Amino acid sequence: MRSVRLVLAATVAALAALAITGPALAALPGKVDQFRDSIHHATEVEHDVNICGDLGTFTFDVTSHTHAVDNGTTFVFDLHETYTYTLVFDDPALGTWTAHAAENIHFVANPGGTVFQNTFNSKEGPIQIIQHAQFHTDAAGNVRVDRTFEKIGDC
């Protein structure tokens, strides 16, 4: 799942670069390009470390919805994802944790600048994870607002 989040972040960054690079890459005037994708109860399994650095096998059940719209002037990207998972630790003394998470990403780019917002909330076993980030930039790329918040429970 962490690899999915990294790919997603890279995709949003690439989309942002495309949206900002100018009218040559924008949709034709009067034409609206849309992309929609939904995933329902996709199962993913990976072996990785958890938030506390303990190795284990994660089994995810993922549902997500993605929608992107480009009207030639404004580009909008939205992702809404929820998932549950079970984490079986390599060390049997740590037992098994269950978890749930929700993430929302909203990105808008137009000639006036960009807005990027990411909200991630999770509860992995006894550990609560809350991460929020918001960035606004003007047309020249200057950050006007930069808000980040992160709260991670103790391991």
C-alpha positions in Angstrom: 0.0 0.0 0.0 2.9 2.3 0.7 4.1 1.7 -2.9 0.6 2.6 -4.1 0.7 5.9 -2.2 4.2 6.6 -3.7 3.0 5.9 -7.2 -0.1 8.0 -6.5 2.0 10.9 -5.3 4.2 10.7 -8.4 1.2 10.6 -10.6 -0.3 13.7 -9.0 3.1 15.5 -9.3 3.3 14.5 -13.0 -0.3 15.7 -13.6 0.6 19.0 -11.8 3.6 19.4 -14.1 1.5 18.8 -17.2 -1.2 21.2 -16.0 1.3 23.9 -15.3 3.5 23.6 -18.4 1.2 25.6 -20.6 -1.5 25.6 -23.2 0.3 23.4 -25.6 -0.7 20.4 -23.4 -4.1 21.6 -22.5 -7.4 20.3 -24.0 -8.7 22.0 -27.1 -11.0 25.0 -26.3 -14.6 23.8 -25.9 -13.4 20.2 -25.4 -13.5 18.6 -22.0 -11.4 15.5 -21.3 -12.5 13.3 -18.4 -11.0 10.3 -16.7 -12.8 8.1 -14.2 -11.7 5.0 -12.5 -13.1 2.9 -9.6 -11.6 0.0 -7.7 -13.9 -2.0 -5.5 -12.4 -4.4 -2.9 -9.1 -5.0 -4.6 -6.9 -7.3 -2.6 -3.2 -6.4 -2.3 -0.6 -8.3 -0.2 2.9 -7.0 0.7 5.6 -7.6 3.2 6.9 -4.4 4.7 7.5 -2.6 8.0 4.6 -0.9 9.8 4.5 2.6 11.2 6.5 1.3 14.2 9.2 -0.3 12.1 8.1 -3.9 12.7 8.2 -6.4 9.8 5.0 -8.1 8.8 2.7 -9.1 6.0 -0.1 -6.7 5.1 -3.3 -7.9 3.4 -5.3 -4.9 2.1 -8.9 -4.6 0.9 -8.9 -1.4 -1.2 -11.8 0.7 -2.6 -11.0 3.9 -4.5 -12.5 6.4 -6.9 -10.5 8.7 -9.2 -11.9 11.5 -11.3 -9.9 14.0 -13.5 -11.3 16.7 -15.7 -9.4 19.0 -18.1 -11.4 21.7 -19.9 -8.4 23.4 -21.5 -8.2 26.1 -18.8 -8.6 24.2 -15.6 -7.4 20.8 -14.6 -9.0 19.0 -11.6 -8.0 15.7 -10.0 -9.8 14.0 -7.1 -9.0 10.7 -5.5 -11.0 9.1 -2.6 -9.6 5.9 -1.2 -10.6 3.7 1.8 -9.1 0.5 2.8 -8.9 -2.0 5.6 -6.1 -4.4 6.3 -4.7 -7.1 8.5 -1.1 -7.0 9.6 0.5 -10.3 10.6 3.9 -9.6 12.2 6.9 -11.7 11.5 7.5 -11.8 15.3 4.6 -13.9 16.6 4.9 -12.2 20.0 3.5 -9.0 18.4 0.4 -10.8 17.3 -1.9 -9.5 14.5 -3.3 -6.0 14.0 -6.3 -4.8 12.0 -6.5 -1.4 10.5 -8.6 1.0 8.5 -7.6 4.1 6.5 -9.1 6.8 4.4 -7.3 9.2 2.0 -8.6 12.1 -0.1 -6.5 14.1 -2.6 -7.8 17.2 -4.4 -5.7 19.0 -7.0 -6.7 22.0 -9.1 -4.5 23.8 -11.6 -5.5 26.9 -13.7 -3.8 30.0 -15.1 -4.0 31.6 -11.6 -2.0 28.8 -9.9 -2.6 25.5 -8.1 -4.2 24.1 -5.1 -3.1 20.7 -3.6 -4.8 19.1 -0.6 -4.2 15.7 0.9 -6.0 14.3 4.0 -5.0 10.8 5.3 -6.5 9.3 8.5 -5.7 5.8 9.7 -5.8 3.6 12.8 -3.3 0.7 12.6 -3.7 -1.5 15.6 -3.5 0.9 18.6 -1.7 3.6 16.5 -3.6 6.6 15.1 -2.2 8.3 12.1 -3.4 11.7 10.9 -1.7 13.6 8.1 -3.0 16.7 6.3 -1.2 18.8 3.8 -2.4 21.8 1.7 -0.4 24.0 -0.7 -1.5 26.9 -2.8 0.7 28.4 -5.4 0.3 31.5 -7.7 0.9 31.6 -11.4 4.6 32.2 -10.9 4.9 29.1 -8.7 5.3 31.0 -5.4 3.7 29.2 -2.4 1.0 31.4 -0.9 -0.3 29.0 1.7 1.5 26.0 3.0 -0.2 24.0 5.7 0.8 20.6 7.0 -0.2 18.7 10.1 0.8 15.3 11.2 -0.1 13.3 14.3 1.1 9.8 14.8 0.5 7.9 18.0 3.2 6.3 20.0 4.5 2.8 19.2 
